[in-house]
Every structure is written in C-alpha cells, then in structure tokens.
Amino acid sequence: MENIDKINRMILNILQDDCSITNNELAKRVGLAPATTLERVRKLESKGILQKYVAQINPKSVDKDTVAFVELSLTKHTTEQVDAFNKAIALLDEVESCYRISGDRDYLLKIRVKDIKDFDRFSFEELSKIPGIERCSTKFVLKTIVNKTKITLTEE
C-alpha cells in the first residue's frame, strides 16, 4: 500500500464507516489537528485512493430489493464488440455492478430491480437489445447474508 500509513488507514476506515463525519470529528478520532487531517484527506483524494463519497440506501425502502446475478457471454471478443458492450451496459440503471470474469462466461452482472416481473421487463426490453450477447444465465438472490462495502485496512 503506497503511502498509506497508520493515520491514513485510520482515516480511510473511519470515512468508509461514515463519510458524513465532520473534519473536526475526524481529526479528534485520529489525533491530529483539523488542518492536518483535511490535508491528508485531500492528498488521499488527489492520489485516487479515496475515490468518492456515497450514501447507502436501504433497497427495500425504495422498492428495489430484488437482486439477480447474470452471467453472460459475447458472440465475439473483438476490441470493438467488448468496448460496445461495456459502454451499453454502463448506461443501464438496473446494473449495479458489472465484472469481466474468467471461466466459461465473459461477464457477471449484479442487477437490482423491483421484482421478478421487473427483471423480466429489464431482460427483454433492455439487456437483450445489446448486440453481441450470446448466452445468459440468471440466478436470483433469495437472501443476502453479507453485503459489505468497506475495505478494511489493517496495520501492516
């Protein structure tokens, strides 16, 4: 971990738990002056270590608590087709994450929708319109056991 000392790891862990914390409170928790803490945070941001701040929403409260994982393969693996797929999939609001993977499929998508009927609409009206998709396999989440967003940074 490049330039991530003990204090920076503390800052990153705290911000991952609560990114709405004030700089003064963050400074107290890491034992530094507010100006020094703010300078460290800005350096973490400028280096791309700290990428963005987000609010996590309870999916059930916004009627988006159905999750499906879709594995799919492309018909061709040309640069043009892969780039076109990547651009098209990034435009779909229902796609929470998309990974290019190894194995017998090319991509793994995490889809978040209202319900199975909504997934059916998404599948036929949006996903199937992306050119070059050869095969799809869908698995629905029955229960979420662990869903972490935090990358815990420990002392080395």
C-alpha positions in Angstrom: 0.0 0.0 0.0 1.7 3.1 -1.3 1.9 6.0 1.2 -0.9 4.6 3.4 0.5 5.0 6.9 -1.3 4.1 10.1 -3.1 7.5 10.3 -4.2 7.3 6.7 -5.6 3.8 7.2 -7.5 5.1 10.2 -8.9 8.0 8.2 -10.0 5.6 5.4 -11.6 3.2 7.7 -13.5 6.0 9.5 -14.7 7.6 6.3 -15.9 4.2 5.0 -18.0 3.8 8.1 -19.4 7.3 8.0 -18.4 9.7 5.2 -20.6 12.4 6.6 -18.3 12.9 9.6 -17.1 16.4 10.1 -13.4 17.1 9.6 -13.2 18.3 13.2 -14.6 15.0 14.5 -12.4 13.0 12.1 -9.4 15.0 13.4 -10.3 14.1 17.0 -10.6 10.5 16.3 -7.2 10.2 14.6 -5.5 12.5 17.0 -4.4 15.3 14.6 -5.2 18.9 14.1 -8.2 19.6 11.8 -6.0 21.3 9.1 -3.5 18.4 9.1 -6.4 15.9 8.8 -8.0 17.9 5.9 -4.7 18.0 4.1 -4.3 14.2 4.5 -7.9 13.6 3.1 -7.2 15.9 0.2 -4.0 14.0 -0.6 -5.9 10.7 -0.5 -8.4 12.1 -2.9 -5.9 13.6 -5.3 -4.0 10.3 -5.4 -7.2 8.4 -6.3 -7.1 6.3 -3.1 -10.2 7.9 -1.8 -12.4 7.9 -4.9 -15.9 9.2 -3.9 -18.3 9.6 -1.1 -21.7 7.9 -1.2 -24.9 7.4 0.8 -26.1 3.8 1.1 -29.8 3.4 0.7 -32.0 0.6 2.1 -33.1 -1.1 -1.2 -36.4 -2.2 0.4 -37.4 1.3 1.3 -37.2 2.4 -2.4 -38.8 -0.8 -3.7 -35.6 -2.2 -5.3 -34.9 -5.3 -3.2 -34.7 -8.0 -5.8 -31.2 -8.9 -6.9 -30.2 -11.1 -9.8 -26.8 -12.1 -10.9 -26.5 -12.6 -14.6 -23.6 -14.4 -16.3 -23.3 -13.8 -20.0 -21.0 -14.4 -22.9 -20.4 -12.4 -26.0 -20.5 -13.8 -29.6 -17.1 -12.3 -30.4 -14.3 -10.9 -28.3 -13.0 -8.2 -30.6 -12.0 -4.9 -29.1 -14.9 -3.2 -30.8 -17.5 -5.6 -29.5 -16.1 -5.6 -26.0 -16.0 -1.8 -26.0 -19.5 -1.5 -27.4 -20.8 -3.9 -24.7 -19.0 -2.1 -21.9 -20.5 1.2 -23.0 -24.0 -0.1 -23.4 -24.1 -2.0 -20.1 -22.9 1.1 -18.2 -25.9 3.0 -19.4 -28.4 0.6 -17.8 -29.7 1.9 -14.4 -30.6 -1.6 -13.2 -26.9 -2.8 -13.5 -25.4 -2.2 -10.0 -22.1 -3.7 -11.0 -20.5 -5.4 -14.0 -17.3 -7.6 -13.9 -15.4 -9.1 -16.8 -14.6 -12.6 -15.5 -12.7 -15.7 -16.2 -14.3 -19.1 -16.9 -17.0 -20.2 -19.3 -18.7 -16.8 -19.2 -17.4 -13.4 -20.1 -19.3 -11.1 -17.6 -21.0 -11.2 -14.3 -23.7 -8.5 -13.7 -25.4 -7.6 -10.5 -28.9 -6.4 -11.3 -31.2 -4.6 -8.9 -34.9 -4.4 -9.7 -38.3 -4.1 -8.0 -39.3 -7.8 -8.5 -39.1 -10.7 -10.9 -41.6 -9.1 -13.3 -39.4 -6.0 -13.4 -36.4 -8.2 -14.1 -38.3 -9.9 -17.0 -39.0 -6.4 -18.4 -35.4 -5.4 -18.0 -34.1 -8.6 -19.6 -36.3 -8.4 -22.7 -36.6 -4.6 -23.2 -33.0 -3.5 -22.3 -30.5 -6.3 -21.8 -31.5 -8.3 -24.9 -31.2 -5.2 -27.1 -27.4 -5.0 -26.5 -25.8 -6.5 -29.6 -23.4 -9.4 -29.4 -24.7 -11.2 -26.3 -24.6 -15.0 -27.0 -25.7 -16.7 -23.7 -27.1 -15.6 -20.4 -27.7 -17.4 -17.2 -29.6 -15.8 -14.3 -29.5 -16.5 -10.6 -31.9 -14.7 -8.1 -30.8 -13.8 -4.6 -33.0 -15.4 -2.0 -31.4 -13.9 1.0 -28.4 -11.6 1.5 -26.0 -12.9 4.1 -23.1 -10.5 3.8 -23.1 -7.3 1.7 -20.0 -5.2 2.6 -18.9 -2.0 1.0 -16.0 -1.4 3.3 -12.4 -2.5 2.5 -11.0 -2.9 6.0 -7.4 -1.6 6.2 -5.3 -3.2 8.9 -1.9 -2.2 10.2 1.0 -3.8 8.5 
